[in-house]
Amino acid sequence: MIKHNYPLKNITTIGLGGTCKELICPVTINDLLKINKSRKHIYVGNGSNICFITDYYNGSIISLKRMKRFISHDDSYIYCSSNISCNKVSRYLYNNEISGFEFLHGIPGTIGGAIYMNAGAFDDELLRHVHSIELLDSVGNNYIISNKDLHYSYRKSNIDKKSSIIRVTLNNQAKVFDRNILNKLNSIRKNTQPIKQLSCGCIFRNPKNQYAAKLIEGAELKGTRVGGIYISRKHSNYFINDGSGTYKEFLKLIKIVKNKVFTKYNIKLQEEVILVK
């Protein structure tokens, strides 16, 4: 499926931007292989950690949402497609009494997107649990990255962003299942993070030994608004779009936060959200 001049606000969870040249939604691996990747393009999962800061993206946006989703497990590994949501992976493992992945529940992205950026929560991160990743490179060659070849740090990995993650194998850890962990983490998330609002997750990376949210709150910026974009009063590292916001207002609010935090703490905040022009 190919849609031309597609609204960018329908692609991301914060709902900003103009239009793109084309949105491509392959259904099969063969469809994916046929896409001309020599042109400007970007892969998008649920669009939860990305914001388009342009009136027109002159390239192809490739979404794997229409491709088949799957998840299964055995005593050693957990197998899943890259386009399955973190929530569904977490819930499936919980239902099968496999512990160690409860932190994924509530992360509003796909496993593929979470792996690219080494997403995490509650002092855990996804790439710690990866056994191997199957990908397609920009010319359609299939290859596998094993755990020993992965290099990662906070919200970073060495995975080629021009490749498409197809399948993921996670380690099935020998952990005692605790039925209360998921509910406990869900309760914490609901009490500390804005739920069911137009947002793209945390805007800034946590500086070393610091929390971006505490720095923003300490700079007395909680609730600050620029047009239709404002800083959440529940979690200061979240920007909320009230439905009328624009990417220009989003960028202006980023600039205000960075300037005020630097003035007060002499700390330069860096964006965690991916900004695409």
N, C-alpha and C positions, 0 to 999 in steps of 0.2 A: 504494500500500500504506500503510495506517495501522495502527499498533499503539498500544494504550492502556496506560498505566502501565508503560512500557518501562523496564528497568534502565539507568540512566545509565552504569554502569560498562562497559556494552557499547558505548558510543558514543565514548569517549575512550581514548587509548593508555595513560593512567595508571590507568584503571579505578576511579574513585571516584564517590561520589554515590549518591543514593537512586533515585527513579524520576521520570519526566516524565509530564505529562498525555497527550501523544501524540507519537509519532515518525512523521513523514510522509516517505515515499520515493517521489517522483514518478518516472515512467518516461519521460514525454514533456514537451515544453514546454507542451502543453495541460494536462497534469496540474498542472504548476507554476503555470500561470495561474489554475487553479481554486481554489488554496489561499487560504483567508481569512486575509490578512495583516494585518487590522485587529486581530487578537488578538496577545497577546505571543508572539513567536517569535524563533528564532535559526537561522541557517544553520550547518551543520557539515560539514566535509569528512572527512578521516581522523581528526579529533579529536586531533591531535598537539600542539596548542599551547593547549589549553583544559582547564579543570578545573571540574567542577560542585561547588559548595560548598553543597549544599542536600540535604535529605531528599526534597524534592518540587519539581520545576520546573513551575510552574503555567502552562504554555504549550506551544507547538508547536516541536518540533525538526525542522528540514527538512534532510534529507540527499539529496544528488544522486548518491549512489553507484550507484543503479540506472539512471540515465540513460545513454544511449549515450556511449561514450568514443571519441575520435578524435584522430589527430595526422597531419599531413602537412607538406610543405615545398616551396618552390621556391627559386630562386636569391636571392630577396629576403627572404622571410618564412617563419616557422614558424607553423602553425595548429594549435590544439589546444582540446579541450573543457576546461572549468574543473575537471571532476571526475577528470581523469587525474592520476596521482601524479607527483610531482617525479622520483622514481626512473625511471619509465617514459619520461618526456620526455628525461631525461639519457641513458638507455641507447639510445633511438631515435636521438638525434642522434649519439651516439658510433658506433653501427652504420652511420650514413650519413656518417660522417667529417666532421661539422660540429662545430667546436670553439667554446668560449666558454661552455658550459653545464655543464661537468663538476661545478661546485660544487653543482649541484642534487642530485646523486646522494648519497643518504644522508639528505636532508631528508625526514622521515617524514610529509609532508603532501601535499595536492593542490595543483595550480597555482593554483586559485582562492583557497584559504586562504593560500598563500604570497604571493599578490599583495596581498591585504587588509592583511597585516602587513609587507609588503616584506621577506620572509624572505631570508636570505643566509647565506653561509659563506665562509671562506677569503678575506676581504677583498673579496667581491663581493656584490651584492644584486640581486634579480630585477627590480625596476622600472627599473633602468638599461637593461634589454634589451627593454622592452615598446614595441611600436609602437602598439597599440590594444587596448581591452577592450570587449567587448559585454556589456551588463547588462540585467536587467529590474528596474524600480523596484517599489515596494511596491504599486502599483495595476496592474501588468502592462504598463507602457509600456516598449518597447525603446529603448535609447539606447547610444551609443558614446562612450567617452572616448579621445581620442587622446593621444599622448605629450606634446604641448605643453600639455595641460590637466592633466597629472598633477603633483602636488606631493607630495614625499615626503622623508623623512629616515630616520634609523636606526629601523627597525621601526615606521615610521608611514607612512600615506598619507592622501590626501584623498578616498579612495573611500567612497561612502555605504554604511555597514554594513547599511542596511535594504534595499539592492538585492542582487540575486543575479547573480553573475558567471556568464555562460553560455559565452562563447568568449574566447580570448586569441590575439592575433597578436604574435609576437616577431620581432625583427629578426634576420635571418640574416646574421651578421657575417662580414666578409671576414678570417677568421683562418686561419692555417696549422694544419692538423690535426696534433695530436701524440698518438699512440696511448698514450703513457705517462702522460699527465696524470691520466686517470680512475683508473688503478690506484694512482698515487701518492697522490691525495687519499683514496681508499678506505682505503689503508694507514694514513694519518695518522688518519682518523676512527676506525678500529677500535682503534688504539693509544691514543687519547685520550678516547674517548667510550664510555659503556655501550651495548652493542648487545643487542637481543633481551631487554630487561627492561621492566617496566611503568614508563614514564616519559613525561613530556610535553615533553621537550626542556629547553632552558635556562629556569630559573625567573625569573632576574632579568636586566634590561637591563644592558649594560656602561656604567658611568658614563663621562663624558668622560675620555679619556686613561687609563682604567683597565680592568681585566678583573674582572668580578664573581667569577669562579672563584678568581682569585688573592687577592682580598680575603677570601673565605670561608675559603680554605685558611690564609691568614695569621692569621685569627681562631681558628685551631685547631678548626674545625668539621667537617673532613672525617670522614665516617663517623658523625656524630651521628645518633641515632635517636630518634624519638618513635613508640612503638608499632610499627606495620607500615610506617612511612615513614622512610627514612633518606637521608642525603646520600651520593652515590656517592663511592667512594674513587678512582675513575678520573677523574672530572670533577666538581669541587665545585659546579658550577652546575646539577647534575642531582639531582632527588629521585627515589628509587626506591620503588615500592610492592612489598613482598615478597609481595603477594597477600592480606594480611590488613589492610592499611591502610584508614584512614577519612579523609574530607575534613577532619574536625576535627583529626586528627593532622597532616595536611598543613598546615593553617592555623597550628597551633601551631609547627611547625618553621619556617615562613616568618617568624613573629614572632621566634623565637629568633635566626635568622640576621640579620634586620634590626637587632635590638637590639644584638647583639654587634659587628657590623660598624660600626654607628654609634658605639658606645662606643670602639672601638679606632681608627677612622680618621676619625670625624666625617663619614661619607658615608652618605647615605640611599639605600639600594637601592630600586629600583622594579621591580615585577613585569613581566616580559615575557609570562609565561603569562596567558591571559585567564581571569579568575575569574568564574563565572556563578552567580548565586543563583536 
